[in-house]
């Protein structure tokens, strides 16, 4: 059994997400704080749109009654709130998206430099144990995954948590009975989310392992392309690559 076949089931090591923030600078901490605050603020503002829509319906309902006020004046006030909410939501959404993306770029740039420096300090036995031709593909895919996790997923997670929390608070404040009935289904929804999250995580780890081997196969074939062409082994290498590609 070859080393590649023996490592077929090998999975990348799982690392805590907090470790990626170990070496951040003061400037990165500022980006982190402003980005997190903006994500929470944008998430808390978003559910208030439903309150405004409720006020719009109430304004039209009151206008048709004998005690109803002037619909023009009521809608003017509501329009002012809509403009204020829209501007606040746009500003905070842009800030949390831009700042988290910039933070992710800074972290990945620093981690790439540290990884290369650590790689250059390894003994020769390390490169004999690990296939060097697989490292470029593995490095590129892993760092892109980390970048997407920091720049998009964490920011969206903060935004989603703030939105859900604010929505629950608004619902309990203005309609406690109906809100409590809806919250009875929350454990079921959380269970479904946890199951799908576990599946996505496992799929991502498997994908990283497969892409590592795909990069190694491509690197080996291109490096020895004259030998492969000389012995007519192109179809065999293509079949090998395709068999691994189907596992993604």
C-alpha positions, 0 to 999 in steps of 0.5 A: 500500500502506497503512502497516498493510499494509506493517508486516504482517510487522513483528515486535517487537524481541527483548530479552535477559531480563537487561535487565529486571533492570537497574533492580531495587532492593536489596529486589528483589535480596533477593526474587530471591535468596530466590526463586531459592534456594527454587526450587532447594531445592524442585527438589532436594528433590522427587526424594527422594520416589522414594527414600522410596518405595523405602524403603517397598517395602524395608521391606515386603520385609524384613518378610516375610523372616526377617532383617527387622525390625519393620515398625512401627518401620521405617515410623515412621522413613519417615513422619518423613522423609515429613513432613519432606520434605513440609513442606520442599517446601511451604515452599520452593515457596510461597517461590519462587512468592510471591517471584518473583510479587512481584518480577515485579510490582515490575519491571513497575510500574517498567518501565511508569513508565519506558516512559511517561516515555520515551514522553512525551519523544519528538518529534512525528515519533515519533508520526507514524511509529508508530501511537498507537492501537496502543500501548495494546494493545501495551503491555498485551500486552508487559508481561503477557508479561514479567510471566508470563516473570519471575514464572512461567517463570523460577521454574519453569525454575529449579525444573525444572533443579534437579529434573532435576539432583538426580534425575540425581545421586540416580540415579547415586548409587543405581543408576549402571548403569540411570541411565547407560542412561537418560541415553543418551536425554537428547540426544534429549529435549533436542533435542525440547525445543529445537525446541518451545521455538523454535516457542513463542518464534516463535509468541509474537513473532507473537502480539504483532505481531498483537495490536498491529494488533488494538488499532490496528484497534479503537482506530481504529474506536471513535474514528471510530464515527460515521463508520463507522456513517454510511457503513455500514462496520461489516461491513468493520471486523468482517471486517478485525478477524476476518482479523487475529484468525485469525492468532493 
